[in-house]
Each structure stands twice: as C-alpha cells, then as structure tokens.
Amino acid sequence: MITRDEVLMGRDKDVPLSTKQEQNLALLLTCLNNFRAVYGRPMIVSSGYRTPAINAATKGAAKRSNHIQCLACDFKDPDGALDAWCLANLTVLSNCGLYLEDPAATPGWCHLQAAAPASGRRVFIP
C-alpha cells in the first residue's frame, strides 16, 4: 500500500496542505492504491508532494506541476519496467483514473497523476 507519508515525504510539516490539497491527496492515494493492487509489485516513491519552493528547485519540473497540488507522484523505475507495464495496460490506468507521463520524458522514474492533462490523453507528453 502506498501511504500518505510516502507521498508527502514530510514536506507538509513545513508547508501544511490546504483543504483542496487534502482532497486531492485522498483522490491520488485511492487511484494509486487501486493501481498498485492490480500491478502487484512494490512501488517506491521518488517524488510526491512538492512545495512550490521544492518544485522550483526541481530540474525540469513544470511551473504548475500536479505534484504541488497533491495530484501526481513519481516512482523509481530504473529499468523502465513500471513504465512498460503501464503502456501495456492502459485500461488499468484508465480504470484507476491515472495518467502516465510519456516514458521518453521520464528516464529512471514513472510519473503517474490523477489529473487529466490538457491533451486528455492517457499517456501524455509534458
């Protein structure tokens, strides 16, 4: 099970979550844990909630990243196995309410989010 503490990474202690972020986090955890139950393998968070300051210091992060709103989470994926599984199981992503950042843009990690990108595509290019 992916926990609240794993996603928050202790960052909520410096910058407490708003009511909206709390709601988003509840949604994200539901989506991720439904996915994790089907995936059936360990998933290690590499980047969950980001404060605006942490996001600004994160190389390549979007200015309005869904990480700031508790709607996105990155997982360690050094061999690309998680990304490959996601690509082969897009129906699972859809059923779980998740969207995948194109693996070509995320070498070494897998980005999953519970917010539809502007394109509306299940696999999107940032």
KOLVEXMAR-736620 format. One line per field, with one value per atom (N, C-alpha, C, CB): atom name; residue in one letter; x, y, z; chain; residue number from 1. Coordinates in steps of 0.05 Angstrom, whole numbers, m for minus. Each point is the difference from the previous one (the first is absolute). Glycine has a CB too. Layout:
atom = c(CA, ...)
type = c(a, ...)
X = c(X, ...)
Y = c(Y, ...)
Z = c(Z, ...)
mol = c(A, ...)
seq = c(NUM, ...)
This chain:
atom = c(N, CA, C, CB, N, CA, C, CB, N, CA, C, CB, N, CA, C, CB, N, CA, C, CB, N, CA, C, CB, N, CA, C, CB, N, CA, C, CB, N, CA, C, CB, N, CA, C, CB, N, CA, C, CB, N, CA, C, CB, N, CA, C, CB, N, CA, C, CB, N, CA, C, CB, N, CA, C, CB, N, CA, C, CB, N, CA, C, CB, N, CA, C, CB, N, CA, C, CB, N, CA, C, CB, N, CA, C, CB, N, CA, C, CB, N, CA, C, CB, N, CA, C, CB, N, CA, C, CB, N, CA, C, CB, N, CA, C, CB, N, CA, C, CB, N, CA, C, CB, N, CA, C, CB, N, CA, C, CB, N, CA, C, CB, N, CA, C, CB, N, CA, C, CB, N, CA, C, CB, N, CA, C, CB, N, CA, C, CB, N, CA, C, CB, N, CA, C, CB, N, CA, C, CB, N, CA, C, CB, N, CA, C, CB, N, CA, C, CB, N, CA, C, CB, N, CA, C, CB, N, CA, C, CB, N, CA, C, CB, N, CA, C, CB, N, CA, C, CB, N, CA, C, CB, N, CA, C, CB, N, CA, C, CB, N, CA, C, CB, N, CA, C, CB, N, CA, C, CB, N, CA, C, CB, N, CA, C, CB, N, CA, C, CB, N, CA, C, CB, N, CA, C, CB, N, CA, C, CB, N, CA, C, CB, N, CA, C, CB, N, CA, C, CB, N, CA, C, CB, N, CA, C, CB, N, CA, C, CB, N, CA, C, CB, N, CA, C, CB, N, CA, C, CB, N, CA, C, CB, N, CA, C, CB, N, CA, C, CB, N, CA, C, CB, N, CA, C, CB, N, CA, C, CB, N, CA, C, CB, N, CA, C, CB, N, CA, C, CB, N, CA, C, CB, N, CA, C, CB, N, CA, C, CB, N, CA, C, CB, N, CA, C, CB, N, CA, C, CB, N, CA, C, CB, N, CA, C, CB, N, CA, C, CB, N, CA, C, CB, N, CA, C, CB, N, CA, C, CB, N, CA, C, CB, N, CA, C, CB, N, CA, C, CB, N, CA, C, CB, N, CA, C, CB, N, CA, C, CB, N, CA, C, CB, N, CA, C, CB, N, CA, C, CB, N, CA, C, CB, N, CA, C, CB, N, CA, C, CB, N, CA, C, CB, N, CA, C, CB, N, CA, C, CB, N, CA, C, CB, N, CA, C, CB, N, CA, C, CB, N, CA, C, CB, N, CA, C, CB, N, CA, C, CB, N, CA, C, CB, N, CA, C, CB, N, CA, C, CB, N, CA, C, CB, N, CA, C, CB, N, CA, C, CB, N, CA, C, CB, N, CA, C, CB, N, CA, C, CB, N, CA, C, CB, N, CA, C, CB, N, CA, C, CB, N, CA, C, CB)
type = c(m, m, m, m, i, i, i, i, t, t, t, t, r, r, r, r, d, d, d, d, e, e, e, e, v, v, v, v, l, l, l, l, m, m, m, m, g, g, g, g, r, r, r, r, d, d, d, d, k, k, k, k, d, d, d, d, v, v, v, v, p, p, p, p, l, l, l, l, s, s, s, s, t, t, t, t, k, k, k, k, q, q, q, q, e, e, e, e, q, q, q, q, n, n, n, n, l, l, l, l, a, a, a, a, l, l, l, l, l, l, l, l, l, l, l, l, t, t, t, t, c, c, c, c, l, l, l, l, n, n, n, n, n, n, n, n, f, f, f, f, r, r, r, r, a, a, a, a, v, v, v, v, y, y, y, y, g, g, g, g, r, r, r, r, p, p, p, p, m, m, m, m, i, i, i, i, v, v, v, v, s, s, s, s, s, s, s, s, g, g, g, g, y, y, y, y, r, r, r, r, t, t, t, t, p, p, p, p, a, a, a, a, i, i, i, i, n, n, n, n, a, a, a, a, a, a, a, a, t, t, t, t, k, k, k, k, g, g, g, g, a, a, a, a, a, a, a, a, k, k, k, k, r, r, r, r, s, s, s, s, n, n, n, n, h, h, h, h, i, i, i, i, q, q, q, q, c, c, c, c, l, l, l, l, a, a, a, a, c, c, c, c, d, d, d, d, f, f, f, f, k, k, k, k, d, d, d, d, p, p, p, p, d, d, d, d, g, g, g, g, a, a, a, a, l, l, l, l, d, d, d, d, a, a, a, a, w, w, w, w, c, c, c, c, l, l, l, l, a, a, a, a, n, n, n, n, l, l, l, l, t, t, t, t, v, v, v, v, l, l, l, l, s, s, s, s, n, n, n, n, c, c, c, c, g, g, g, g, l, l, l, l, y, y, y, y, l, l, l, l, e, e, e, e, d, d, d, d, p, p, p, p, a, a, a, a, a, a, a, a, t, t, t, t, p, p, p, p, g, g, g, g, w, w, w, w, c, c, c, c, h, h, h, h, l, l, l, l, q, q, q, q, a, a, a, a, a, a, a, a, a, a, a, a, p, p, p, p, a, a, a, a, s, s, s, s, g, g, g, g, r, r, r, r, r, r, r, r, v, v, v, v, f, f, f, f, i, i, i, i, p, p, p, p)
X = c(17, m17, 18, m37, 30, 14, m13, 12, 4, m11, 1, 13, m28, 0, 28, m48, 61, 27, 20, m11, 8, 18, m3, m2, m23, m5, 8, m37, 31, 6, 30, m46, 60, 29, 8, 6, m24, 6, m2, 28, m34, 0, m24, 25, m45, m24, 5, m28, 50, 6, 9, 13, 1, 9, m22, 47, m61, m22, m25, 34, m50, m24, m18, 2, m17, m17, m26, 19, m28, m26, m22, 19, m44, m22, m1, m26, 30, m1, 23, m20, 44, 22, m7, 33, m45, m8, m20, 7, m26, m19, 14, m36, 54, 15, 17, 1, 11, 17, m17, 31, m55, m17, m7, m19, 13, m5, 24, m33, 56, 25, 6, 17, m19, 6, m20, 19, m44, m19, 8, m37, 42, 8, 25, m21, 42, 25, m2, 23, m38, m3, m17, 6, m26, m15, 19, m43, 60, 19, 20, m5, 16, 20, m11, 20, m46, m12, 0, m29, 25, 0, 29, m44, 61, 28, 14, 1, m6, 9, 29, m36, 50, 29, 6, 11, 12, 7, 3, 23, m31, 3, 13, m40, 62, 15, m2, 32, m44, m3, 27, m45, 49, 25, m6, 20, m45, m8, m30, 40, m50, m29, m8, m1, m9, m8, 25, m39, 36, 21, m11, 23, m9, m7, 7, 8, m19, 9, 30, m44, 57, 29, 15, m6, m3, 13, m5, m5, m19, m6, 18, m47, 50, 17, 29, m31, 40, 27, 4, 6, m28, 1, 5, m31, 53, 8, m22, 48, m57, m19, m29, 36, m41, m28, m17, 17, m41, m19, m7, m19, 16, m6, m25, 23, m43, m26, m3, m20, 41, 1, m23, 49, m60, m21, 11, m23, 50, 12, m7, 37, m38, m6, m29, 32, m50, m28, m7, m11, 32, m4, m16, 2, 2, m13, 18, m34, 61, 19, 21, m8, 19, 21, 19, m32, 57, 21, 9, 14, m8, 10, 27, m48, 65, 26, m6, 24, m11, m3, 25, m50, 72, 26, 3, 18, m33, 1, m24, 25, m43, m23, m22, 31, m29, m20, m28, 37, m38, m26, m13, 15, 1, m10, m10, 31, m15, m8, m26, 49, m52, m24, m24, 26, m22, m22, m8, 17, 2, m5, m15, 40, m34, m13, m28, 46, m52, m25, m14, 20, m25, m13, m28, 28, m41, m27, 1, m14, 35, 3, 3, 21, m4, 4, m27, 47, m62, m26, m19, 7, m8, m18, 7, m7, 33, 9, 0, 28, m35, 0, 27, m42, 61, 28, 8, 11, 8, 13, 30, m38, 50, 29, 15, m10, 30, 18, 16, 2, 1, 14, 27, m23, 28, 25, 25, m25, 24, 23, 9, m15, m4, 6, 7, m31, 30, 4, 20, m46, 70, 19, 8, 18, m23, 7, m22, 45, m68, m23, m25, 26, m48, m27, m17, 5, m16, m18, m29, 36, m51, m28, m15, 7, m30, m15, m30, 36, m51, m29, m15, 7, 7, m13, 5, 6, m27, 3, 17, m45, 64, 16, m17, 42, m31, m15, m9, 25, m8, m6, m22, 47, m51, m20, 10, m35, 59, 11, 9, 14, m18, 8, 31, m41, 55, 29, 6, 10, 3, 3, 29, m46, 51, 26, m1, 10, 8, m1, 5, 15)
Y = c(m24, 24, 25, m25, 44, 26, 18, m6, 16, 15, 31, m38, 51, 29, 11, m1, m11, 9, m4, m12, m9, m4, 22, m50, 58, 20, 28, m28, 33, 27, 4, 0, m21, 1, 19, m11, 16, 18, 30, m36, 41, 28, 16, m15, 2, 13, 13, m32, 24, 12, 29, m46, 52, 27, 17, m17, 4, 14, m18, 23, m18, m16, 1, 8, m30, m2, 16, m46, 57, 13, m21, 40, m32, m18, m13, 28, m13, m11, m20, 43, m37, m19, m26, 38, m36, m24, m17, 25, m11, m15, m13, 33, m18, m11, m24, 45, m43, m22, m25, 33, m30, m23, m13, 22, m6, m11, m14, 37, m24, m12, m26, 46, m47, m25, m23, 27, m20, m20, m11, 23, m4, m9, m16, 41, m32, m15, m27, 44, m46, m25, m20, 23, m13, m18, m11, 26, m8, m8, m21, 45, m38, m17, m28, 40, m42, m26, m17, 20, m8, m15, m6, 21, m1, m2, m22, 48, m49, m22, m1, m24, 46, 1, 24, m24, 24, 24, 25, m30, 53, 25, 20, m9, 20, 17, 29, m37, 54, 28, 14, 0, 14, 16, 30, m35, 43, 28, 1, 17, m8, 2, 29, m44, 52, 28, 18, m14, 36, 20, 27, m25, 38, 28, 16, m6, 30, 17, 4, 23, m19, 4, m25, 32, m55, m25, m5, m20, 26, m3, 18, m13, 38, 19, m9, 37, m51, m10, m27, 25, m37, m26, 3, m19, 8, 2, m11, m4, 20, m9, 0, m26, 35, 0, 22, m19, 12, 20, 20, m34, 59, 21, m5, 32, m44, m6, m31, 43, m55, m29, m11, 2, m24, m13, m11, m12, 11, m8, 20, m23, 49, 21, m3, 31, m40, m3, m27, 33, m50, m27, m18, 18, m13, m16, m17, 35, m36, m15, m12, 29, m51, m14, m14, m7, 8, m14, m24, 43, m64, m25, m8, m14, 3, m9, m22, 11, m8, m20, m1, 10, m19, 1, m16, 7, m29, m17, 4, m33, 51, 6, m20, 23, m42, m22, 11, m32, 51, 11, 15, 3, 14, 14, m19, 38, m59, m19, m15, m6, 0, m14, 19, m27, 52, 20, 2, 26, m24, 2, m24, 28, m51, m25, m4, m20, 37, m3, 26, m39, 53, 26, m1, 13, m36, m3, 1, m27, 16, 1, 29, m47, 61, 29, 14, m1, m3, 13, m8, 0, m25, m10, 12, m42, 48, 11, 30, m40, 53, 29, 13, m3, m11, 10, 6, m26, 45, 8, m3, 32, m40, m6, 21, m49, 61, 17, m18, 36, m28, m16, m9, 25, m51, m10, 11, m41, 51, 12, 25, m18, 31, 24, m6, 25, m50, m7, m23, 17, m14, m22, m5, 10, m35, m7, 3, 14, m3, 2, m1, 27, m32, m2, 21, m50, 68, 21, m8, 35, m37, m5, 23, m50, 58, 22, m6, 32, m20, m4, 23, m27, 43, 23, m3, 30, m27, m2, 22, m22, 16, 21, 16, m28, 51, 17, m16, 40, m59, m15, m21, 6, m13, m20, m29, 34, m36, m27, m15, 18, m44, m17, 1, m30, 30, 3, 27, m51, 69, 27, 9, 10, 10, 12, 26, m21, 25, 24, 26, m28)
Z = c(0, 0, 0, 24, m40, m1, 21, m50, 67, 23, m4, 29, m13, 1, 6, 15, 4, 8, m23, 47, m62, m23, m20, 7, m13, m20, 10, m19, 44, 11, 6, 20, m15, 4, 22, m48, 68, 22, m7, 18, m43, m9, 9, m40, 49, 10, 28, m26, 38, 27, m3, 17, m39, m5, m14, m3, m15, m14, 2, m33, 53, 4, m25, 49, m53, m23, 4, m9, m13, 0, 0, m25, 29, m2, m27, 33, m54, m28, m4, m17, 27, m2, 15, m5, 28, 15, m16, 43, m56, m17, m23, 13, m26, m22, 8, m21, 45, 10, 4, 22, m11, 4, m26, 41, m61, m27, m11, m8, 9, m11, 14, m10, 36, 14, m8, 38, m41, m9, m28, 27, m45, m27, 0, m18, 32, 1, 13, 2, 19, 14, m15, 43, m58, m18, m22, 9, m19, m21, 12, m23, 47, 13, 5, 22, m16, 5, m25, 36, m59, m25, m9, m13, 15, m8, 16, m12, 38, 17, 6, m19, 15, 6, 17, m43, 57, 16, m18, 33, m22, m14, 21, m32, 25, 18, m9, 11, 5, m6, m1, 22, m44, m3, 3, m29, 22, 3, 2, m26, 49, 3, 2, 24, m1, 4, m2, 29, m43, m1, 9, m38, 55, 7, m25, 51, m54, m22, m2, 3, 20, 0, m9, 37, m28, m9, m29, 46, m55, m29, m17, 12, m3, m15, m2, 15, 5, 1, m14, 42, m51, m12, m30, 34, m43, m28, m19, 14, m33, m20, 9, m18, 43, 10, m13, 44, m50, m10, 21, m32, 24, 20, 15, m29, 16, 13, 3, m19, 28, 3, 17, m5, m3, 16, 27, m43, 45, 26, 21, m24, 17, 19, 11, m24, 7, 8, 11, m34, 39, 10, m19, 46, m72, m20, m17, m2, 9, m15, 18, m39, 30, 15, m20, 40, m34, m16, 16, m23, 8, 12, m13, 10, 6, m11, m21, 44, m67, m21, m17, m2, 15, m13, m26, 45, m47, m24, m19, 28, m21, m17, 1, m29, 48, 1, 8, 13, 5, 8, m24, 48, m61, m23, m22, 10, m15, m20, 7, m11, 36, 9, m3, 33, m26, m4, m29, 40, m58, m29, m10, m5, 16, m9, 13, m7, 27, 15, 4, 24, m46, 1, 11, m39, 35, 12, 30, m40, 52, 29, 9, 0, m14, 6, m1, m18, m3, m4, 23, m49, 55, 21, 27, m25, 29, 26, 0, 5, m28, m1, m1, 24, m36, m1, m28, 41, m43, m25, 3, m11, m11, m1, m17, 7, 5, m16, m18, 36, m61, m20, 11, m37, 38, 11, m13, 10, m35, m12, 15, m45, 59, 15, 29, m30, 38, 29, 3, 10, m20, 2, 30, m46, 55, 27, 20, m11, 3, 17, m16, 33, m19, m13, 14, m11, m5, 10, m5, m9, 31, m1, 13, 0, m12, 11, m2, m12, 31, 1, m12, 41, m57, m13, m30, 40, m56, m29, m10, m4, m14, m12, m20, 6, m14, m19, m25, 17, m26, m24, 4, m14, 40, 6, m5, m10, 0, m7, 25, m45, 45, 22, 3, m7, m15, 0, m13, m2, 17, m10, 0, 17, m35, m2, 16, m46, 64, 17, m16, 38)
mol = c(A, A, A, A, A, A, A, A, A, A, A, A, A, A, A, A, A, A, A, A, A, A, A, A, A, A, A, A, A, A, A, A, A, A, A, A, A, A, A, A, A, A, A, A, A, A, A, A, A, A, A, A, A, A, A, A, A, A, A, A, A, A, A, A, A, A, A, A, A, A, A, A, A, A, A, A, A, A, A, A, A, A, A, A, A, A, A, A, A, A, A, A, A, A, A, A, A, A, A, A, A, A, A, A, A, A, A, A, A, A, A, A, A, A, A, A, A, A, A, A, A, A, A, A, A, A, A, A, A, A, A, A, A, A, A, A, A, A, A, A, A, A, A, A, A, A, A, A, A, A, A, A, A, A, A, A, A, A, A, A, A, A, A, A, A, A, A, A, A, A, A, A, A, A, A, A, A, A, A, A, A, A, A, A, A, A, A, A, A, A, A, A, A, A, A, A, A, A, A, A, A, A, A, A, A, A, A, A, A, A, A, A, A, A, A, A, A, A, A, A, A, A, A, A, A, A, A, A, A, A, A, A, A, A, A, A, A, A, A, A, A, A, A, A, A, A, A, A, A, A, A, A, A, A, A, A, A, A, A, A, A, A, A, A, A, A, A, A, A, A, A, A, A, A, A, A, A, A, A, A, A, A, A, A, A, A, A, A, A, A, A, A, A, A, A, A, A, A, A, A, A, A, A, A, A, A, A, A, A, A, A, A, A, A, A, A, A, A, A, A, A, A, A, A, A, A, A, A, A, A, A, A, A, A, A, A, A, A, A, A, A, A, A, A, A, A, A, A, A, A, A, A, A, A, A, A, A, A, A, A, A, A, A, A, A, A, A, A, A, A, A, A, A, A, A, A, A, A, A, A, A, A, A, A, A, A, A, A, A, A, A, A, A, A, A, A, A, A, A, A, A, A, A, A, A, A, A, A, A, A, A, A, A, A, A, A, A, A, A, A, A, A, A, A, A, A, A, A, A, A, A, A, A, A, A, A, A, A, A, A, A, A, A, A, A, A, A, A, A, A, A, A, A, A, A, A, A, A, A, A, A, A, A, A, A, A, A, A, A, A, A, A, A, A, A, A, A, A, A, A, A, A, A, A, A, A, A, A, A, A, A, A, A, A, A, A, A, A, A, A, A, A, A, A)
seq = c(1, 1, 1, 1, 2, 2, 2, 2, 3, 3, 3, 3, 4, 4, 4, 4, 5, 5, 5, 5, 6, 6, 6, 6, 7, 7, 7, 7, 8, 8, 8, 8, 9, 9, 9, 9, 10, 10, 10, 10, 11, 11, 11, 11, 12, 12, 12, 12, 13, 13, 13, 13, 14, 14, 14, 14, 15, 15, 15, 15, 16, 16, 16, 16, 17, 17, 17, 17, 18, 18, 18, 18, 19, 19, 19, 19, 20, 20, 20, 20, 21, 21, 21, 21, 22, 22, 22, 22, 23, 23, 23, 23, 24, 24, 24, 24, 25, 25, 25, 25, 26, 26, 26, 26, 27, 27, 27, 27, 28, 28, 28, 28, 29, 29, 29, 29, 30, 30, 30, 30, 31, 31, 31, 31, 32, 32, 32, 32, 33, 33, 33, 33, 34, 34, 34, 34, 35, 35, 35, 35, 36, 36, 36, 36, 37, 37, 37, 37, 38, 38, 38, 38, 39, 39, 39, 39, 40, 40, 40, 40, 41, 41, 41, 41, 42, 42, 42, 42, 43, 43, 43, 43, 44, 44, 44, 44, 45, 45, 45, 45, 46, 46, 46, 46, 47, 47, 47, 47, 48, 48, 48, 48, 49, 49, 49, 49, 50, 50, 50, 50, 51, 51, 51, 51, 52, 52, 52, 52, 53, 53, 53, 53, 54, 54, 54, 54, 55, 55, 55, 55, 56, 56, 56, 56, 57, 57, 57, 57, 58, 58, 58, 58, 59, 59, 59, 59, 60, 60, 60, 60, 61, 61, 61, 61, 62, 62, 62, 62, 63, 63, 63, 63, 64, 64, 64, 64, 65, 65, 65, 65, 66, 66, 66, 66, 67, 67, 67, 67, 68, 68, 68, 68, 69, 69, 69, 69, 70, 70, 70, 70, 71, 71, 71, 71, 72, 72, 72, 72, 73, 73, 73, 73, 74, 74, 74, 74, 75, 75, 75, 75, 76, 76, 76, 76, 77, 77, 77, 77, 78, 78, 78, 78, 79, 79, 79, 79, 80, 80, 80, 80, 81, 81, 81, 81, 82, 82, 82, 82, 83, 83, 83, 83, 84, 84, 84, 84, 85, 85, 85, 85, 86, 86, 86, 86, 87, 87, 87, 87, 88, 88, 88, 88, 89, 89, 89, 89, 90, 90, 90, 90, 91, 91, 91, 91, 92, 92, 92, 92, 93, 93, 93, 93, 94, 94, 94, 94, 95, 95, 95, 95, 96, 96, 96, 96, 97, 97, 97, 97, 98, 98, 98, 98, 99, 99, 99, 99, 100, 100, 100, 100, 101, 101, 101, 101, 102, 102, 102, 102, 103, 103, 103, 103, 104, 104, 104, 104, 105, 105, 105, 105, 106, 106, 106, 106, 107, 107, 107, 107, 108, 108, 108, 108, 109, 109, 109, 109, 110, 110, 110, 110, 111, 111, 111, 111, 112, 112, 112, 112, 113, 113, 113, 113, 114, 114, 114, 114, 115, 115, 115, 115, 116, 116, 116, 116, 117, 117, 117, 117, 118, 118, 118, 118, 119, 119, 119, 119, 120, 120, 120, 120, 121, 121, 121, 121, 122, 122, 122, 122, 123, 123, 123, 123, 124, 124, 124, 124, 125, 125, 125, 125, 126, 126, 126, 126)
